[in-house]
Amino acid sequence: MKQLQKKFTVIALLIAMVTILVYCTKRNQIIEEENSSSGNELLSVKTTTAPTIDGTIDAMWENSPKLEFSAVVPEVTGDIFRSYVGNIVSSVTLRSAYDADNIYFLAEWVDPTKSLSRMLWYFDPATQRWAQEDEFPTFSPTGTITRGAFFEDQLGLQWNINNSVIGWNSSTCYKSCHIGLPDTDGSSRHFTNSPTEIIDLWHWKAVRGGTNGGFQTDDQRMTNLYPNGRGGDPGTQAYSNNTQNLVISGSSPAITVSVPKYVIPGRTNNYWVLGTEVTAGTAKLVTAVAANGVLTLSDATTIDPNVGTDYQRVGAGVGAKAIASVVITSYTGSRGDISANATHTGSGWVLEFKRALKTTDAVNDVDFSSLADQYFGCSIFNNADIAHAIKPNLVLKFKK
């Protein structure tokens, strides 16, 4: 009898050990799942250490799991995606964290070319006129590219405000994408499908405030305004076009031409002019233009673009002193809610965002404070004004 009792005791202990082992394994698996981002899910982890928004990867980001995916430029009606269709961003990685006040995002994506040459001003010695490079590629009559686009790298995130967009969770950004529009309306556009539907659009632009000025992302919204529902939140945008119209000195009848408004003499690789440089006088106002393109500046000095090629086209690019197309200040009001900064590593971008979990603009901003799941779409613009690679149907979840 005693031997039988011993056998039962041993068997019971074995069963208990197996049960505990299975339970622990399952619990470990659950914990592992809670700490991982997979498929289309991005897990935001609570943190006590906020990242420095400088475009470098702080140690705290090691606690946030990665969501990695690729994105492809789709085919749409019209020519706005021409030459970009089918382009793939092979690797995009997102991470997220939050604290009691803010939510943070880290985005990394492969892009070996740092595109900042947005619509630069150059001088054409053949026409003796100043002109701007095109934001779109130019094509020959047979359809081959004769000159590439001159624009900037960008990233966009779209969020559903107050669950207002019907069917958003199953389609995300495709709910506002309309194709087959008349050519006069742009062929393919974004707008929502009713006055009550509003989308929060975070639009980071490498030149227009993303890596300079206020180091911000343009906080925008998307409404049902036809044909283009995209616009900025209340406030001011961080950029203005660096252009003006002047009458050619001595022309009769008067000939009016477009020329840069501000120039920073001697500066090379000049992709923007800061508003602070205008205020400080570093950037000089162009006050006159001669028939041969010579510019007179506010300090009475001149720039002769006929000497050398510094201000002219050079092969597929432009000379070292091509002039910036924009003046950069800061986004203000609700439009300036998102802090951002980025660095280019040589192989791609590293971009950090920061925004309050809940802003004061409940109409135009998504509210994260409930820590409820938020479905979103992501878009990557590679040296493109409009054409973008798309990854829809992503979902942000919070580890509470």
NUBADO-747491 format. One record per residue (C-alpha): residue number from 1; residue in three letters; x, y, z. Coordinates in steps of 0.02 Angstrom, whole numbers. Each point is the difference from the previous one (the first is absolute). Last residue first. Layout:
BEGIN
<resi=NUM&resn=ALA&c1=X&c2=Y&c3=Z>
...
END
This chain:
BEGIN
<resi=400&resn=LYS&c1=-55&c2=2477&c3=-1050>
<resi=399&resn=LYS&c1=86&c2=-61&c3=-157>
<resi=398&resn=PHE&c1=-83&c2=109&c3=-130>
<resi=397&resn=LYS&c1=-52&c2=-55&c3=-174>
<resi=396&resn=LEU&c1=27&c2=91&c3=-164>
<resi=395&resn=VAL&c1=-78&c2=-84&c3=-151>
<resi=394&resn=LEU&c1=59&c2=-7&c3=-180>
<resi=393&resn=ASN&c1=-124&c2=-22&c3=-142>
<resi=392&resn=PRO&c1=91&c2=96&c3=-137>
<resi=391&resn=LYS&c1=182&c2=2&c3=-56>
<resi=390&resn=ILE&c1=21&c2=119&c3=-146>
<resi=389&resn=ALA&c1=144&c2=58&c3=-109>
<resi=388&resn=HIS&c1=-25&c2=179&c3=-53>
<resi=387&resn=ALA&c1=-20&c2=107&c3=-156>
<resi=386&resn=ILE&c1=-47&c2=179&c3=48>
<resi=385&resn=ASP&c1=153&c2=112&c3=10>
<resi=384&resn=ALA&c1=129&c2=-138&c3=-17>
<resi=383&resn=ASN&c1=183&c2=-22&c3=45>
<resi=382&resn=ASN&c1=-51&c2=-164&c3=83>
<resi=381&resn=PHE&c1=-169&c2=29&c3=82>
<resi=380&resn=ILE&c1=-45&c2=-131&c3=132>
<resi=379&resn=SER&c1=-179&c2=-31&c3=58>
<resi=378&resn=CYS&c1=-69&c2=-79&c3=159>
<resi=377&resn=GLY&c1=-180&c2=-45&c3=41>
<resi=376&resn=PHE&c1=-86&c2=-6&c3=169>
<resi=375&resn=TYR&c1=-109&c2=-99&c3=118>
<resi=374&resn=GLN&c1=-4&c2=60&c3=181>
<resi=373&resn=ASP&c1=-28&c2=-120&c3=144>
<resi=372&resn=ALA&c1=-59&c2=84&c3=160>
<resi=371&resn=LEU&c1=126&c2=81&c3=116>
<resi=370&resn=SER&c1=-138&c2=119&c3=60>
<resi=369&resn=SER&c1=122&c2=146&c3=-19>
<resi=368&resn=PHE&c1=36&c2=-32&c3=-185>
<resi=367&resn=ASP&c1=-115&c2=136&c3=-69>
<resi=366&resn=VAL&c1=16&c2=34&c3=-188>
<resi=365&resn=ASP&c1=12&c2=184&c3=-42>
<resi=364&resn=ASN&c1=-111&c2=114&c3=-105>
<resi=363&resn=VAL&c1=-159&c2=23&c3=102>
<resi=362&resn=ALA&c1=71&c2=-38&c3=172>
<resi=361&resn=ASP&c1=128&c2=139&c3=-15>
<resi=360&resn=THR&c1=68&c2=22&c3=177>
<resi=359&resn=THR&c1=115&c2=-150&c3=-25>
<resi=358&resn=LYS&c1=-15&c2=-173&c3=75>
<resi=357&resn=LEU&c1=144&c2=-123&c3=5>
<resi=356&resn=ALA&c1=111&c2=151&c3=-30>
<resi=355&resn=ARG&c1=114&c2=-20&c3=-151>
<resi=354&resn=LYS&c1=178&c2=-56&c3=-30>
<resi=353&resn=PHE&c1=75&c2=-67&c3=-160>
<resi=352&resn=GLU&c1=173&c2=-74&c3=-41>
<resi=351&resn=LEU&c1=72&c2=-34&c3=-172>
<resi=350&resn=VAL&c1=149&c2=-106&c3=-54>
<resi=349&resn=TRP&c1=19&c2=5&c3=-189>
<resi=348&resn=GLY&c1=96&c2=-115&c3=-116>
<resi=347&resn=SER&c1=164&c2=-70&c3=-63>
<resi=346&resn=GLY&c1=111&c2=150&c3=26>
<resi=345&resn=THR&c1=-60&c2=21&c3=179>
<resi=344&resn=HIS&c1=-122&c2=141&c3=-33>
<resi=343&resn=THR&c1=-55&c2=86&c3=159>
<resi=342&resn=ALA&c1=-172&c2=52&c3=56>
<resi=341&resn=ASN&c1=-93&c2=114&c3=117>
<resi=340&resn=ALA&c1=-179&c2=17&c3=54>
<resi=339&resn=SER&c1=-115&c2=96&c3=117>
<resi=338&resn=ILE&c1=-185&c2=-15&c3=-39>
<resi=337&resn=ASP&c1=-128&c2=129&c3=56>
<resi=336&resn=GLY&c1=50&c2=136&c3=-124>
<resi=335&resn=ARG&c1=-158&c2=-1&c3=-106>
<resi=334&resn=SER&c1=-103&c2=21&c3=158>
<resi=333&resn=GLY&c1=76&c2=172&c3=20>
<resi=332&resn=THR&c1=166&c2=37&c3=-83>
<resi=331&resn=TYR&c1=112&c2=-84&c3=-129>
<resi=330&resn=SER&c1=171&c2=79&c3=-1>
<resi=329&resn=THR&c1=107&c2=108&c3=-117>
<resi=328&resn=ILE&c1=75&c2=-61&c3=-164>
<resi=327&resn=VAL&c1=20&c2=99&c3=-162>
<resi=326&resn=VAL&c1=-16&c2=-110&c3=-153>
<resi=325&resn=SER&c1=70&c2=-26&c3=-176>
<resi=324&resn=ALA&c1=185&c2=4&c3=44>
<resi=323&resn=ILE&c1=127&c2=70&c3=-124>
<resi=322&resn=ALA&c1=122&c2=-101&c3=-105>
<resi=321&resn=LYS&c1=175&c2=38&c3=66>
<resi=320&resn=ALA&c1=80&c2=-171&c3=-27>
<resi=319&resn=GLY&c1=-59&c2=-12&c3=-179>
<resi=318&resn=VAL&c1=-149&c2=-108&c3=-45>
<resi=317&resn=GLY&c1=-31&c2=-183&c3=-35>
<resi=316&resn=ALA&c1=-25&c2=-116&c3=-148>
<resi=315&resn=GLY&c1=144&c2=82&c3=-91>
<resi=314&resn=VAL&c1=43&c2=166&c3=81>
<resi=313&resn=ARG&c1=-145&c2=121&c3=-4>
<resi=312&resn=GLN&c1=51&c2=178&c3=41>
<resi=311&resn=TYR&c1=36&c2=103&c3=155>
<resi=310&resn=ASP&c1=177&c2=-63&c3=32>
<resi=309&resn=THR&c1=30&c2=-22&c3=-186>
<resi=308&resn=GLY&c1=138&c2=127&c3=-32>
<resi=307&resn=VAL&c1=-36&c2=185&c3=-23>
<resi=306&resn=ASN&c1=-171&c2=24&c3=-79>
<resi=305&resn=PRO&c1=-87&c2=-5&c3=170>
<resi=304&resn=ASP&c1=65&c2=175&c3=44>
<resi=303&resn=ILE&c1=-49&c2=35&c3=180>
<resi=302&resn=THR&c1=4&c2=181&c3=56>
<resi=301&resn=THR&c1=40&c2=101&c3=155>
<resi=300&resn=ALA&c1=-106&c2=152&c3=47>
<resi=299&resn=ASP&c1=-36&c2=-67&c3=176>
<resi=298&resn=SER&c1=-181&c2=-36&c3=-51>
<resi=297&resn=LEU&c1=57&c2=-108&c3=-144>
<resi=296&resn=THR&c1=16&c2=31&c3=-187>
<resi=295&resn=LEU&c1=-23&c2=-153&c3=-109>
<resi=294&resn=VAL&c1=82&c2=-22&c3=-170>
<resi=293&resn=GLY&c1=-119&c2=-94&c3=-115>
<resi=292&resn=ASN&c1=59&c2=72&c3=-167>
<resi=291&resn=ALA&c1=-146&c2=121&c3=-9>
<resi=290&resn=ALA&c1=38&c2=62&c3=175>
<resi=289&resn=VAL&c1=-89&c2=-49&c3=161>
<resi=288&resn=ALA&c1=-33&c2=112&c3=149>
<resi=287&resn=THR&c1=-31&c2=0&c3=189>
<resi=286&resn=VAL&c1=46&c2=-178&c3=49>
<resi=285&resn=LEU&c1=-11&c2=0&c3=190>
<resi=284&resn=LYS&c1=155&c2=-62&c3=88>
<resi=283&resn=ALA&c1=3&c2=-147&c3=120>
<resi=282&resn=THR&c1=124&c2=28&c3=140>
<resi=281&resn=GLY&c1=-100&c2=154&c3=48>
<resi=280&resn=ALA&c1=-42&c2=-64&c3=174>
<resi=279&resn=THR&c1=-186&c2=1&c3=-36>
<resi=278&resn=VAL&c1=22&c2=-92&c3=-165>
<resi=277&resn=GLU&c1=116&c2=-126&c3=83>
<resi=276&resn=THR&c1=-129&c2=-24&c3=138>
<resi=275&resn=GLY&c1=-128&c2=-41&c3=-133>
<resi=274&resn=LEU&c1=112&c2=-141&c3=-56>
<resi=273&resn=VAL&c1=44&c2=-16&c3=-184>
<resi=272&resn=TRP&c1=-9&c2=-174&c3=-73>
<resi=271&resn=TYR&c1=95&c2=-126&c3=-105>
<resi=270&resn=ASN&c1=165&c2=93&c3=-11>
<resi=269&resn=ASN&c1=131&c2=-123&c3=-56>
<resi=268&resn=THR&c1=124&c2=143&c3=-12>
<resi=267&resn=ARG&c1=-9&c2=170&c3=83>
<resi=266&resn=GLY&c1=95&c2=141&c3=-84>
<resi=265&resn=PRO&c1=-137&c2=129&c3=17>
<resi=264&resn=ILE&c1=-155&c2=-56&c3=96>
<resi=263&resn=VAL&c1=-137&c2=46&c3=-122>
<resi=262&resn=TYR&c1=-178&c2=57&c3=32>
<resi=261&resn=LYS&c1=-145&c2=35&c3=-118>
<resi=260&resn=PRO&c1=52&c2=-115&c3=-141>
<resi=259&resn=VAL&c1=-53&c2=58&c3=-174>
<resi=258&resn=SER&c1=-159&c2=1&c3=-104>
<resi=257&resn=VAL&c1=-6&c2=117&c3=-148>
<resi=256&resn=THR&c1=-93&c2=158&c3=-49>
<resi=255&resn=ILE&c1=45&c2=85&c3=-163>
<resi=254&resn=ALA&c1=-40&c2=185&c3=-10>
<resi=253&resn=PRO&c1=-20&c2=69&c3=-175>
<resi=252&resn=SER&c1=135&c2=54&c3=10>
<resi=251&resn=SER&c1=123&c2=-95&c3=110>
<resi=250&resn=GLY&c1=122&c2=110&c3=97>
<resi=249&resn=SER&c1=14&c2=-118&c3=150>
<resi=248&resn=ILE&c1=-99&c2=-158&c3=-27>
<resi=247&resn=VAL&c1=-162&c2=20&c3=97>
<resi=246&resn=LEU&c1=-4&c2=-109&c3=156>
<resi=245&resn=ASN&c1=-113&c2=-143&c3=55>
<resi=244&resn=GLN&c1=38&c2=-91&c3=162>
<resi=243&resn=THR&c1=51&c2=-171&c3=61>
<resi=242&resn=ASN&c1=61&c2=-89&c3=156>
<resi=241&resn=ASN&c1=-164&c2=-91&c3=26>
<resi=240&resn=SER&c1=-58&c2=0&c3=180>
<resi=239&resn=TYR&c1=29&c2=-125&c3=137>
<resi=238&resn=ALA&c1=-48&c2=-47&c3=177>
<resi=237&resn=GLN&c1=-188&c2=-1&c3=-20>
<resi=236&resn=THR&c1=-109&c2=107&c3=111>
<resi=235&resn=GLY&c1=-137&c2=-52&c3=120>
<resi=234&resn=PRO&c1=-162&c2=-98&c3=-13>
<resi=233&resn=ASP&c1=39&c2=-175&c3=-68>
<resi=232&resn=GLY&c1=70&c2=-5&c3=-176>
<resi=231&resn=GLY&c1=-93&c2=-62&c3=-152>
<resi=230&resn=ARG&c1=-42&c2=-158&c3=-97>
<resi=229&resn=GLY&c1=-175&c2=-22&c3=-70>
<resi=228&resn=ASN&c1=47&c2=26&c3=-181>
<resi=227&resn=PRO&c1=-139&c2=-24&c3=-126>
<resi=226&resn=TYR&c1=-113&c2=34&c3=92>
<resi=225&resn=LEU&c1=2&c2=46&c3=184>
<resi=224&resn=ASN&c1=-48&c2=-158&c3=95>
<resi=223&resn=THR&c1=130&c2=30&c3=136>
<resi=222&resn=MET&c1=183&c2=-46&c3=28>
<resi=221&resn=ARG&c1=99&c2=77&c3=140>
<resi=220&resn=GLN&c1=177&c2=64&c3=19>
<resi=219&resn=ASP&c1=139&c2=6&c3=130>
<resi=218&resn=ASP&c1=159&c2=44&c3=-97>
<resi=217&resn=THR&c1=141&c2=-87&c3=91>
<resi=216&resn=GLN&c1=120&c2=107&c3=98>
<resi=215&resn=PHE&c1=182&c2=47&c3=21>
<resi=214&resn=GLY&c1=-41&c2=185&c3=27>
<resi=213&resn=GLY&c1=120&c2=58&c3=-134>
<resi=212&resn=ASN&c1=94&c2=-148&c3=-71>
<resi=211&resn=THR&c1=-14&c2=-187&c3=-30>
<resi=210&resn=GLY&c1=-188&c2=-18&c3=-17>
<resi=209&resn=GLY&c1=-46&c2=182&c3=-30>
<resi=208&resn=ARG&c1=-33&c2=-1&c3=-186>
<resi=207&resn=VAL&c1=157&c2=-89&c3=-59>
<resi=206&resn=ALA&c1=-20&c2=-179&c3=65>
<resi=205&resn=LYS&c1=-190&c2=7&c3=3>
<resi=204&resn=TRP&c1=-97&c2=-94&c3=135>
<resi=203&resn=HIS&c1=-187&c2=-7&c3=-32>
<resi=202&resn=TRP&c1=-107&c2=-57&c3=146>
<resi=201&resn=LEU&c1=-178&c2=-13&c3=-67>
<resi=200&resn=ASP&c1=-150&c2=-9&c3=120>
<resi=199&resn=ILE&c1=-153&c2=-58&c3=-97>
<resi=198&resn=ILE&c1=-173&c2=78&c3=13>
<resi=197&resn=GLU&c1=-168&c2=-77&c3=-46>
<resi=196&resn=THR&c1=-154&c2=101&c3=51>
<resi=195&resn=PRO&c1=-10&c2=96&c3=-164>
<resi=194&resn=SER&c1=-10&c2=-164&c3=-97>
<resi=193&resn=ASN&c1=108&c2=-108&c3=-113>
<resi=192&resn=THR&c1=174&c2=57&c3=46>
<resi=191&resn=PHE&c1=122&c2=79&c3=-123>
<resi=190&resn=HIS&c1=161&c2=-56&c3=-83>
<resi=189&resn=ARG&c1=25&c2=20&c3=-187>
<resi=188&resn=SER&c1=29&c2=-92&c3=-163>
<resi=187&resn=SER&c1=-40&c2=73&c3=-173>
<resi=186&resn=GLY&c1=50&c2=178&c3=54>
<resi=185&resn=ASP&c1=-165&c2=91&c3=-11>
<resi=184&resn=THR&c1=26&c2=58&c3=-180>
<resi=183&resn=ASP&c1=48&c2=-178&c3=-47>
<resi=182&resn=PRO&c1=-172&c2=-59&c3=57>
<resi=181&resn=LEU&c1=3&c2=-119&c3=149>
<resi=180&resn=GLY&c1=36&c2=-184&c3=-28>
<resi=179&resn=ILE&c1=81&c2=-25&c3=170>
<resi=178&resn=HIS&c1=-57&c2=47&c3=174>
<resi=177&resn=CYS&c1=107&c2=-38&c3=153>
<resi=176&resn=SER&c1=-89&c2=45&c3=162>
<resi=175&resn=LYS&c1=-46&c2=-177&c3=52>
<resi=174&resn=TYR&c1=167&c2=-63&c3=-68>
<resi=173&resn=CYS&c1=84&c2=80&c3=150>
<resi=172&resn=THR&c1=-72&c2=-126&c3=122>
<resi=171&resn=SER&c1=-84&c2=-147&c3=-92>
<resi=170&resn=SER&c1=-72&c2=-121&c3=129>
<resi=169&resn=ASN&c1=10&c2=114&c3=152>
<resi=168&resn=TRP&c1=-63&c2=151&c3=-97>
<resi=167&resn=GLY&c1=-168&c2=-74&c3=-50>
<resi=166&resn=ILE&c1=-94&c2=159&c3=44>
<resi=165&resn=VAL&c1=114&c2=145&c3=41>
<resi=164&resn=SER&c1=-51&c2=89&c3=161>
<resi=163&resn=ASN&c1=86&c2=-117&c3=123>
<resi=162&resn=ASN&c1=39&c2=155&c3=105>
<resi=161&resn=ILE&c1=134&c2=54&c3=-126>
<resi=160&resn=ASN&c1=64&c2=-143&c3=-110>
<resi=159&resn=TRP&c1=188&c2=12&c3=-21>
<resi=158&resn=GLN&c1=115&c2=23&c3=-151>
<resi=157&resn=LEU&c1=190&c2=-5&c3=7>
<resi=156&resn=GLY&c1=110&c2=83&c3=-131>
<resi=155&resn=LEU&c1=185&c2=-2&c3=-43>
<resi=154&resn=GLN&c1=98&c2=115&c3=-115>
<resi=153&resn=ASP&c1=158&c2=10&c3=-104>
<resi=152&resn=GLU&c1=22&c2=161&c3=-97>
<resi=151&resn=PHE&c1=-19&c2=63&c3=-180>
<resi=150&resn=PHE&c1=92&c2=23&c3=-162>
<resi=149&resn=ALA&c1=-70&c2=-131&c3=-118>
<resi=148&resn=GLY&c1=109&c2=-79&c3=-132>
<resi=147&resn=ARG&c1=35&c2=66&c3=-173>
<resi=146&resn=THR&c1=-25&c2=-77&c3=-171>
<resi=145&resn=ILE&c1=-104&c2=-147&c3=60>
<resi=144&resn=THR&c1=-56&c2=-107&c3=-146>
<resi=143&resn=GLY&c1=-180&c2=14&c3=-59>
<resi=142&resn=THR&c1=21&c2=8&c3=-188>
<resi=141&resn=PRO&c1=-39&c2=187&c3=-4>
<resi=140&resn=SER&c1=141&c2=24&c3=127>
<resi=139&resn=PHE&c1=-40&c2=8&c3=185>
<resi=138&resn=THR&c1=26&c2=116&c3=147>
<resi=137&resn=PRO&c1=2&c2=-68&c3=178>
<resi=136&resn=PHE&c1=-109&c2=96&c3=123>
<resi=135&resn=GLU&c1=51&c2=136&c3=124>
<resi=134&resn=ASP&c1=70&c2=100&c3=-144>
<resi=133&resn=GLU&c1=159&c2=102&c3=16>
<resi=132&resn=GLN&c1=-28&c2=186&c3=18>
<resi=131&resn=ALA&c1=41&c2=136&c3=-125>
<resi=130&resn=TRP&c1=109&c2=154&c3=-18>
<resi=129&resn=ARG&c1=9&c2=72&c3=-175>
<resi=128&resn=GLN&c1=136&c2=38&c3=-126>
<resi=127&resn=THR&c1=-86&c2=-120&c3=-121>
<resi=126&resn=ALA&c1=158&c2=-96&c3=-48>
<resi=125&resn=PRO&c1=92&c2=43&c3=161>
<resi=124&resn=ASP&c1=-135&c2=-89&c3=104>
<resi=123&resn=PHE&c1=22&c2=48&c3=183>
<resi=122&resn=TYR&c1=-51&c2=-118&c3=140>
<resi=121&resn=TRP&c1=-125&c2=5&c3=143>
<resi=120&resn=LEU&c1=-25&c2=-162&c3=96>
<resi=119&resn=MET&c1=-166&c2=-93&c3=-7>
<resi=118&resn=ARG&c1=40&c2=-105&c3=155>
<resi=117&resn=SER&c1=179&c2=-59&c3=-2>
<resi=116&resn=LEU&c1=-12&c2=-88&c3=170>
<resi=115&resn=SER&c1=1&c2=-185&c3=-49>
<resi=114&resn=LYS&c1=118&c2=-106&c3=104>
<resi=113&resn=THR&c1=26&c2=-150&c3=-114>
<resi=112&resn=PRO&c1=31&c2=-172&c3=78>
<resi=111&resn=ASP&c1=-182&c2=-15&c3=56>
<resi=110&resn=VAL&c1=-42&c2=-143&c3=119>
<resi=109&resn=TRP&c1=-120&c2=47&c3=138>
<resi=108&resn=GLU&c1=4&c2=36&c3=185>
<resi=107&resn=ALA&c1=-144&c2=71&c3=101>
<resi=106&resn=LEU&c1=4&c2=31&c3=188>
<resi=105&resn=PHE&c1=-162&c2=56&c3=80>
<resi=104&resn=TYR&c1=-40&c2=84&c3=165>
<resi=103&resn=ILE&c1=-163&c2=28&c3=94>
<resi=102&resn=ASN&c1=-14&c2=133&c3=134>
<resi=101&resn=ASP&c1=-70&c2=42&c3=171>
<resi=100&resn=ALA&c1=0&c2=-148&c3=118>
<resi=99&resn=ASP&c1=130&c2=-93&c3=-102>
<resi=98&resn=TYR&c1=3&c2=-78&c3=-172>
<resi=97&resn=ALA&c1=107&c2=-107&c3=-113>
<resi=96&resn=SER&c1=-1&c2=-47&c3=-184>
<resi=95&resn=ARG&c1=107&c2=-90&c3=-129>
<resi=94&resn=LEU&c1=-15&c2=-5&c3=-188>
<resi=93&resn=THR&c1=113&c2=-83&c3=-129>
<resi=92&resn=VAL&c1=-13&c2=23&c3=-188>
<resi=91&resn=SER&c1=99&c2=-118&c3=-112>
<resi=90&resn=SER&c1=-4&c2=-29&c3=-188>
<resi=89&resn=VAL&c1=-75&c2=165&c3=-52>
<resi=88&resn=ILE&c1=-65&c2=-63&c3=-167>
<resi=87&resn=ASN&c1=-28&c2=92&c3=-163>
<resi=86&resn=GLY&c1=-145&c2=-77&c3=-95>
<resi=85&resn=VAL&c1=-67&c2=165&c3=-67>
<resi=84&resn=TYR&c1=129&c2=140&c3=18>
<resi=83&resn=SER&c1=24&c2=43&c3=-185>
<resi=82&resn=ARG&c1=-172&c2=84&c3=-7>
<resi=81&resn=PHE&c1=-83&c2=14&c3=171>
<resi=80&resn=ILE&c1=-91&c2=163&c3=-44>
<resi=79&resn=ASP&c1=-34&c2=-58&c3=-179>
<resi=78&resn=GLY&c1=-185&c2=-40&c3=11>
<resi=77&resn=THR&c1=-84&c2=-148&c3=82>
<resi=76&resn=VAL&c1=91&c2=-92&c3=138>
<resi=75&resn=GLU&c1=131&c2=-138&c3=3>
<resi=74&resn=PRO&c1=70&c2=-41&c3=170>
<resi=73&resn=VAL&c1=170&c2=52&c3=73>
<resi=72&resn=VAL&c1=59&c2=-143&c3=110>
<resi=71&resn=ALA&c1=35&c2=-15&c3=186>
<resi=70&resn=SER&c1=103&c2=-126&c3=98>
<resi=69&resn=PHE&c1=-28&c2=-50&c3=179>
<resi=68&resn=GLU&c1=81&c2=0&c3=172>
<resi=67&resn=LEU&c1=-86&c2=25&c3=167>
<resi=66&resn=LYS&c1=133&c2=13&c3=133>
<resi=65&resn=PRO&c1=-21&c2=-29&c3=186>
<resi=64&resn=SER&c1=30&c2=144&c3=121>
<resi=63&resn=ASN&c1=119&c2=-34&c3=144>
<resi=62&resn=GLU&c1=153&c2=32&c3=-110>
<resi=61&resn=TRP&c1=-72&c2=174&c3=-32>
<resi=60&resn=MET&c1=57&c2=54&c3=173>
<resi=59&resn=ALA&c1=182&c2=-6&c3=-60>
<resi=58&resn=ASP&c1=-28&c2=152&c3=-110>
<resi=57&resn=ILE&c1=-2&c2=-17&c3=-190>
<resi=56&resn=THR&c1=51&c2=163&c3=-83>
<resi=55&resn=GLY&c1=-120&c2=115&c3=-92>
<resi=54&resn=ASP&c1=7&c2=137&c3=131>
<resi=53&resn=ILE&c1=-159&c2=-17&c3=102>
<resi=52&resn=THR&c1=81&c2=-51&c3=163>
<resi=51&resn=PRO&c1=-93&c2=-155&c3=57>
<resi=50&resn=ALA&c1=-107&c2=6&c3=157>
<resi=49&resn=THR&c1=51&c2=-113&c3=142>
<resi=48&resn=THR&c1=-139&c2=-68&c3=109>
<resi=47&resn=THR&c1=-69&c2=-104&c3=-141>
<resi=46&resn=LYS&c1=-162&c2=-88&c3=-44>
<resi=45&resn=VAL&c1=16&c2=-109&c3=-154>
<resi=44&resn=SER&c1=-92&c2=32&c3=-164>
<resi=43&resn=LEU&c1=-26&c2=-162&c3=-97>
<resi=42&resn=LEU&c1=-14&c2=14&c3=-189>
<resi=41&resn=GLU&c1=-110&c2=-134&c3=-76>
<resi=40&resn=ASN&c1=-5&c2=-41&c3=-187>
<resi=39&resn=GLY&c1=89&c2=-166&c3=6>
<resi=38&resn=SER&c1=102&c2=2&c3=157>
<resi=37&resn=SER&c1=43&c2=118&c3=141>
<resi=36&resn=SER&c1=65&c2=-88&c3=155>
<resi=35&resn=ASN&c1=-9&c2=30&c3=186>
<resi=34&resn=GLU&c1=-176&c2=-67&c3=27>
<resi=33&resn=GLU&c1=43&c2=-153&c3=-104>
<resi=32&resn=GLU&c1=150&c2=-36&c3=112>
<resi=31&resn=ILE&c1=-108&c2=19&c3=153>
<resi=30&resn=ILE&c1=-124&c2=-123&c3=-72>
<resi=29&resn=GLN&c1=137&c2=-123&c3=-45>
<resi=28&resn=ASN&c1=74&c2=14&c3=174>
<resi=27&resn=ARG&c1=-172&c2=-34&c3=75>
<resi=26&resn=LYS&c1=-19&c2=-151&c3=-112>
<resi=25&resn=THR&c1=170&c2=-66&c3=50>
<resi=24&resn=CYS&c1=-37&c2=33&c3=182>
<resi=23&resn=TYR&c1=-165&c2=-94&c3=-10>
<resi=22&resn=VAL&c1=77&c2=-147&c3=-93>
<resi=21&resn=LEU&c1=140&c2=-14&c3=128>
<resi=20&resn=ILE&c1=-120&c2=18&c3=147>
<resi=19&resn=THR&c1=-113&c2=-135&c3=-71>
<resi=18&resn=VAL&c1=148&c2=-113&c3=-37>
<resi=17&resn=MET&c1=65&c2=22&c3=178>
<resi=16&resn=ALA&c1=-172&c2=-34&c3=74>
<resi=15&resn=ILE&c1=-22&c2=-158&c3=-105>
<resi=14&resn=LEU&c1=172&c2=-60&c3=53>
<resi=13&resn=LEU&c1=-39&c2=34&c3=183>
<resi=12&resn=ALA&c1=-164&c2=-95&c3=-13>
<resi=11&resn=ILE&c1=89&c2=-149&c3=-81>
<resi=10&resn=VAL&c1=130&c2=-1&c3=137>
<resi=9&resn=THR&c1=-134&c2=7&c3=135>
<resi=8&resn=PHE&c1=-102&c2=-139&c3=-83>
<resi=7&resn=LYS&c1=156&c2=-110&c3=-8>
<resi=6&resn=LYS&c1=39&c2=35&c3=183>
<resi=5&resn=GLN&c1=-177&c2=-46&c3=49>
<resi=4&resn=LEU&c1=19&c2=-165&c3=-93>
<resi=3&resn=GLN&c1=164&c2=-36&c3=91>
<resi=2&resn=LYS&c1=-86&c2=35&c3=168>
<resi=1&resn=MET&c1=-139&c2=-120&c3=-45>
END
